[in-house]
Amino acid sequence: MRWLFLGAAIVVLIGIGLGLLVAPKQNEVGVLDNEEEVFLGLINNYRAENGLNPLVLTPLLEEAAQWMSEDMKKKEYFSHTDSQGRDPFQRMKAFGYNFNTWKGENLAYGVLTGKDAFVLWKESPGHNANMLNPQFIVMGIGKEEEYWTTDFGGYVPVSSTFIPTSPPTEVPVITEVPIPATPICTCE
């Protein structure tokens, strides 16, 4: 009986170990890919340099942002009005972020890295204002290839908020402003 229990424990431990070796799905809600982590580190460092609190990720805005980036790529458009005719605020509400609070959205097309998205938005007055808005305390990041969406909000839904447990260990230092040949961005 003792050997049976020990054998079952070993199988469970091996299963857990193998589970840890499997990389998370890149666009799974709550799991940022490397470029999204870079962007999160850059925006929160930028906010700290400007005396602001870091933005906390929330699944409701993560889902809305990721859906938007995927939809723009799949249907080949670039607009704050999505393929279902919703503006960012209607879309955020549809994904459960229906609080009466500050909200905003930044979109970018034509950039592949978190650093390039950050630089592009930092150099645009409207996007920069969103990134540095003290009313925004939560956000969602969605990236699908060269399509980027960040949704911002002013209320933390306590029961469903998460904070990344492993912030990027290395945030690139921006020494030059590399702008892709055809980046496009818009904010609302």
N, C-alpha and C positions, 0 to 999 in steps of 0.2 A: 504494500500500500504506500509505504514511504517512497519507493522508487517511482511509482506511478505519479505521485504528487510532484516529486522532483522533476520528472520528465515533462510534465505539463507546464511547470514553471519555466523550464528551459525553453520549451517551445514558445511560450508567451514572450519571454525575454528576447528570443531570436526574432520573433514577429515584430516586437517593438523596435528592435535594432534595425531591422530591414525597413520599417516604416520611417525611421529617421533618415535613412539614406535616400529616400525618394524625394526629389525636389518638388516643392509646392508648385501648383499650376500658376503660371505667371499672372494671370488676370483674376485669380480667385480673390473675392472680397476679403479684405483684411490682410492680404499677402501682397506686398509691393514687389515689383521686379526691381532689378538693380538700378535702372535709370529713374524709376519713381522714387526710390530711396535717396538717390543723389539729389533729386529735385526737393524732396521733403527736407533734407539736411540744409540745402542752400536757402530755401525760403525761411526756415526757422532761424538759421544763423543771421540772415538779413533782417528779420524782424527783431531779433535780440540786439543787433547793432543799432537799431532804431528805437530801443527801449520798449519793445512790445513782447508780449508773451508768445510762446510757440503755438502753432496751430495743432490741434489734436485731430487725428483721423476718426471719422465716424462711419460705420458701415452704410448708413442711409445715403450719405453723400458719395461714398465710394461706389455704391451700386449705380447711382444716377450718373456719375461722371464716367464710369467704365462703359455703361450702356451707351452714352452719348458718343464716346470715341469709337466704339464698335459700330454703331449705327452710321456715323459719318463715313467710316471707311467702307462698310459693306454697300452703302447706297451712293457712295461717291458724291458727297456734298460737303459744304462747309458753311455752317450758319448756326446761330443760336436757336433758331426755330428748327425743331427736329423733324424727322420724316412723318411724324404723326401730327404735326402742326402745333406742337406745344412749345411755349417759351421756357427758359430755364426754370422759372419759378413754378410753373405748372408741372414740369418734369420732376423737380425735386419733391413736390407734393405727392406726385404719383408714386414715388419711391419711398414715401413715408416721412419725409422731412417736411412736415406741414405746420411748422411752428410759426407764429407771428413774430418774426425777428428779421434782422438784417440778412440778406442773401446776395450772392453775386456769382458770376461765372467768367472764367477766362478760357478761351479756345486758342489753339495754335495748330497750324498745319505746316508740314515741311521740315520739321525738326525731329531728330531721332534720339537725342540725348537729353537727360534732365538738365544738364548745364546749359545747353542751347535753348531749351524752353525757358529756363529761368532768365537768361540774358535777354532773350527776345521780349519777355514780359516786363522785365525791369526797365527796358529802354522805351517802353510804351506808356505814356502817362496814365491812361485808363487802367491798364493791367497792373501797373506799379501801384496805383491807388488801391486796387483790390488787395494786392499782396501785403500792403502796409496799413490796411484799414483796421484800426483798433477794435472796431465792433465785431470783426470776424474772429471767432475763437475755434471753429472747427472747419474741417475741409475734407473733400474727397478728391482723389487723383485718379484719372483714367487715361490710359495710353494704349493705343492700338496702332502699332508701327509709327507713322509720322503724325498721327492725329492725337492731340493732347486736350484734355478737359480738366479743369480744376473748378470744383463747386465749393463755395464758401458759405458759412452760416454763422449766426450769432448766438445760437443756443446749443448747449451740450445735452443731448438726450442720454441721461445718466445710465439708464438700463442697457443701452446698446453701444456705448462708446468704448473704444479700445485705444490704447497708446502703444505704438510699436515698441516691443521689448528690446529690439536690437537696432538702435540707430546706426546709420552708416559709420563705419570706423574711419573712413577717409573721405573727406569732402574736398573736392578739387578747389584750388585757389584760382580765381579768375584774374588773369594777368592781361588778357586781351579780349576783345569782343568779337568772337567768331559768329557771324550771322550767315546762315545758309543763303544760297543764291536766290531762292524763291520762298522764304518763309512768309506765312500769312498769319496774322493773329487778329483776334477780335475780343472785345470784352463787353459786358453789359452790367 
